[in-house]
């Protein structure tokens, strides 16, 4: 008889172990680079981070990174064409999830549903797309 694995019973340590293993298989280390949902290696890891036994019509997966320190969560709305100058978050890692609109980062257009992981201390900048952008972000700092 097949045993169903309940993803809601996954501990932080078990989840982190899954992320590390799938990233190893995909040949990618999220702690060393800014990574987005448009990066092939990250999405290869996501394939291995899908959960079985979800209701029909749903897909559930872990993102291929983890924040390990206390975090603050924000919603930010950017006007069309606004340029965010190069900066870094030296207090800790962060993640942005595009809720609506788009941003351009490093030649990539991140649109609704895309995400971006920024390791502690990595410098980056971006420009808000022509229709503006709303994004959720979470940082291991008090930004």
C-alpha positions in Angstrom: 0.0 0.0 0.0 1.4 3.4 -1.0 1.9 5.8 1.9 0.9 9.4 1.3 3.4 12.0 2.3 1.8 15.0 3.9 3.7 18.1 2.8 2.1 20.0 5.7 4.1 17.9 8.1 7.4 18.8 6.5 9.8 20.3 9.1 12.0 23.2 8.3 15.0 20.9 8.3 13.4 18.4 6.0 12.4 21.1 3.6 15.9 22.6 3.6 17.3 19.1 3.0 14.9 18.7 -0.1 16.1 22.1 -1.4 19.8 21.3 -1.0 19.4 17.9 -2.7 17.4 19.2 -5.7 19.8 22.1 -6.1 22.8 19.7 -6.1 21.1 17.6 -8.7 20.4 20.7 -10.8 24.0 21.9 -10.4 23.1 25.2 -8.8 23.8 27.0 -5.5 21.3 29.8 -4.6 23.6 31.3 -2.0 26.2 32.5 -4.5 24.2 34.3 -7.1 21.0 36.3 -7.7 18.6 33.8 -9.1 15.2 34.2 -10.8 12.4 32.0 -12.0 13.8 32.6 -15.5 17.1 30.7 -14.7 17.2 27.2 -16.2 19.1 25.6 -13.3 16.6 27.0 -10.7 13.6 25.7 -12.6 15.3 22.3 -13.0 15.5 22.3 -9.2 11.8 23.3 -9.0 10.8 20.3 -11.0 12.3 18.1 -8.3 10.6 20.2 -5.6 7.1 19.5 -6.7 4.8 17.8 -4.2 2.8 14.7 -4.9 -0.7 14.1 -3.7 -2.2 17.6 -4.2 -5.8 18.1 -5.4 -6.5 17.7 -9.1 -5.9 20.9 -11.0 -3.2 22.1 -8.6 0.6 22.1 -8.7 2.5 22.7 -5.5 6.3 23.1 -5.2 8.9 24.5 -3.0 11.0 27.4 -4.2 14.7 26.4 -4.6 16.0 28.6 -1.8 15.3 29.2 1.9 15.5 32.2 4.3 17.0 31.1 7.6 16.7 34.2 9.8 13.8 36.3 11.0 12.3 38.2 8.1 10.1 41.2 7.3 7.5 41.0 4.6 6.4 43.9 2.3 4.2 44.8 -0.6 5.7 47.4 -3.0 4.1 49.2 -5.9 6.3 50.8 -8.6 5.3 53.4 -11.1 6.0 52.6 -14.8 9.7 53.2 -15.8 11.0 53.8 -12.3 14.7 52.8 -12.0 15.9 51.4 -8.7 19.6 52.2 -8.4 22.2 49.6 -7.7 22.2 48.6 -4.0 22.5 45.5 -1.8 20.9 44.2 1.4 23.9 43.5 3.7 21.7 42.3 6.6 20.5 39.2 4.9 19.0 37.3 1.9 15.8 38.4 0.2 13.1 37.4 -2.3 10.8 39.3 -4.6 7.7 37.9 -6.1 6.0 39.8 -9.0 2.3 40.0 -8.2 1.4 42.2 -11.2 3.2 44.0 -13.9 6.9 43.5 -14.6 10.4 44.6 -13.8 13.6 44.3 -15.9 16.6 42.9 -14.2 19.9 42.1 -15.8 18.4 41.8 -19.3 15.5 39.6 -18.1 11.9 40.7 -17.9 10.3 39.3 -14.7 6.5 39.4 -15.0 3.5 38.3 -13.0 4.3 35.0 -11.2 8.1 35.3 -11.5 10.4 35.6 -8.5 13.9 36.7 -7.7 16.2 35.5 -4.9 18.9 38.0 -3.8 21.7 36.6 -1.5 23.0 38.8 1.3 25.4 41.5 0.0 24.8 41.0 -3.7 24.4 44.2 -5.6 21.5 44.6 -8.1 19.3 47.2 -9.7 16.1 46.9 -11.8 13.6 49.0 -13.8 9.9 48.8 -13.4 8.1 47.8 -16.6 5.8 50.0 -18.8 2.6 49.1 -16.9 4.2 49.4 -13.4 4.6 46.6 -10.9 3.3 45.3 -7.7 5.5 42.8 -5.8 5.7 41.0 -2.5 9.1 40.9 -1.0 10.6 39.4 2.1 14.1 40.2 3.5 16.2 39.1 6.5 16.5 42.7 7.6 14.3 45.6 8.5 14.3 47.4 5.1 
